[in-house]
Amino acid sequence: MSAEQQFQVVFVLGGPGAGKGTNCEKIVNEFGFLHLSAGDLLRAAQASGTEEGEMIKNYIKEGQIVPVEVTVRLLLNAMKESGKSKFLIDGFPRNQNNVDGWESVVGTAAKVEFVLYLDCPEDVMEARLLDRGKTSGRTDDNIESIKKRFRTYMQETMQVINAFDARGLVKRVDSNRDPEAVYASVQELFVPFTQ
């Protein structure tokens, strides 16, 4: 990436279990984006055994949002180290503090092309997460953590989606459908990125 070239970023938001990871995987395969999951980066850091990893582990266990400086640093380092220019950032920003931290730290190094908002009812997301929890090994795929994650999402992340929507940057997709139908809707949004 040249010094004057910006990273192209699409934030992928939706409640826990809305289909962010599933759709990101398909976008990567078809459109050449690199998928960065804030959650995956945070989980990898927590598994590192470092003091920072322990701090992250406690936030995640309690269903709380990790401090923005930690998350933005992990994301920006992953972007710089990748050698890529197009990114899907999944599960971030989760609150207004995340947006402010992103804009402050990243500045003009990246352009947010749009926010892909995967909209799905809470009961459907809960069922998906409980099913995933049977095999995922994720410590937050249990009913207590799921309820905390839903509360955090409704109280904080929906405000971010609404703020981006006011700026004309949200592309909403109903993800309470067959996965192929959801992806067909998502796919249409990424066609402009083909070269």
N, C-alpha and C positions, 0 to 999 in steps of 0.2 A: 504494500500500500504506500503510495507516495505521500509526502508531507501534507499536501493540500487536499488529498482525497479523504472524504468523510466515511466513517463506518455507516452502513445503512442498517437501521434497527427496526424490527417489528416487535413490540411488546405483546405477549400472548397472555391474556388474563381471563379468568373465569374461576368459579368456585372450585374447591378441592373435589376432584373426580369429574370435572366437566369435560375432560378429553384433551387437555393441553398437550400432554406428552405424546399421546397417540397421533394427533394431527401434526405436531411438530416433526415427528419421525417421517411422516409422509412428505411434508414440505421439503425437508432436507434432501430426501431421495429424488424428488422431482425438480426442485428449483435451486439446489446448490447452496442453500443457507446453512450456516452452522447453528445448531441448537445449543443454547446455553440455558440450563435450568438453574435458577438461583437456588432452588431447593437442593438439587444434586450437588452443586458447588459447596453449599453449606454442609450437607451431609458428609461429603468427602473431607471437608475441613474438620468436622467434629470427630471423624474416625481417625484423624491424624495423631490423637493422643496429646496434642499440645494444650497449653493453657487456654489459648483461643478456642480450640476445639471443644474443650470442656464447657466454656462459656456458651458457645453455640448450642451444644447438646442440651443445656438447661433451658435455653430459650425455646427450642423446638419442642422439648418434652412438655413444656407448659402451654404450648400453642401460641406463644408470643412471637412478635416480630423482632428479628435480630437487628442490632444497631446498623443504621444505613452505611456508615463508614466501612464496616466489615463487608457487607454485601456488595457495595459499589466497587471496592478494591478487588474482590474476587472476580467480579464480572469484567472489569476493565483489564485486569491482568490476563484473563482467559481470552479476551478479544485481541489484545496486542500479541499474545504468544501464538495465536492460531494461524496468522498469515492470511486470514480471510477478510472479506469486506462486508458480507451480508450476514446478519445475525437475527435469530429468533430468540428473544429473551423471555423465558417462561417463568411465571410466578413473581414477576417484578415489573413495576413498582407496586408494593402492597398497600402503601399509605402515602399521604401527602409529604411526609418527611422523606420517604424514598424518592419521590419526584424531585423535591428540592435538592436532596443529596446528589442525585443523578445529574441534574442541571448544573449544580455547582462544581462537581468533580469532573464530569465528562465534558461539559460546555459544548463547544462547536466541533469536538472530535467525532461526534456521531449525530446523525439526523434520524429522529423518530419518524418513520414513514407513515405508520398508523398503528393503532392498537386493535389487535384481533381479540374480540370479546366473545368467548364461548359461553352462551347463556343456557343454563340448565336448572331445573327445579331441585331444591334441597333434598327431597326424598329420593330422587333418582341418583343424585351424587352420593348420598349416604349408602345406598345399596351397592353402588359400584365400588366404593372404598372398602366396605366390609368384605365384599367378594375378593378384591385385590389383596386385602390384608391376610387372607388365607395363605398366600404364597409369596408376598412381596418382601417379607422380612423387615418392613419399615416399622419403626417404633411408633409412628404417629397414625398408623392405620388401625386404630382401635376406637371404640365408640366414645370414650371420654375425650381423647385428643380430637376426634372428628368433630364433636360438638363445639369444642373450643375454637377449632379452625373455622367452622361456619360462622361463629359469632364474630371473630376477627374479620373475616371476609365481609360480612354484612355491615359491620360498624366502620371499617376503614377502607377496604379495597373498592367497594361500590362508590365511595366518594371520589376515588381516583378515576374510575371509569367515567363517572359523570363529568368530572373536570375535563378529561380528554375529549369527551363527547361535545362539550361546550366549545371546544377548539376545532371541532369538525374532524377529529382524528380517529373516531371509533368506527370499526366495521363489526357489526353484531351478526353472529351466526347462532341459530338455534341448535344446540348440541343434544337435545332430547329427541334424537332420531337415530335411525340406523347409521352406523359409523360411515358407510359409503356415501350416504346422502349428505351427512355433515361435511365430509371431505370434499364432495363435489362443490359445495357452497364455498368452502375455504379456498379451494383450488382457483376459483374464478378471481379471487382477490390478489393472487400471486402471479397471474399471467403477465401483468405489466413488467415483472422483473425478469422475464425471459429475454435473452438477447439474440 
